[in-house]
């Protein structure tokens, strides 16, 4: 009977480790998917920052040569230039 108990214990141990391995593999796959989504998001943000930087440089080039007139408001809310 000892050999049977030992064999059953070995099978149970193997099943326990297999379940742990499966759980770790699922967790790893979830982390990989999360990383993939974050990388895509990072790329989109980077593209937007590049566009924003380009636009800001263009704005400075166009508006930097034109004197900007000061705009003020009087107490009645009228615009003074």
Secondary structure, 3 states (H helix, E strand, C coil): CHHHHHHHHHHHHHHHHHHHHHHHHHHHHHHHHHHHHHHHHHHHHHHHHHHHHHHHHHHHHHHCCCCCCCCEECCCCCEEC
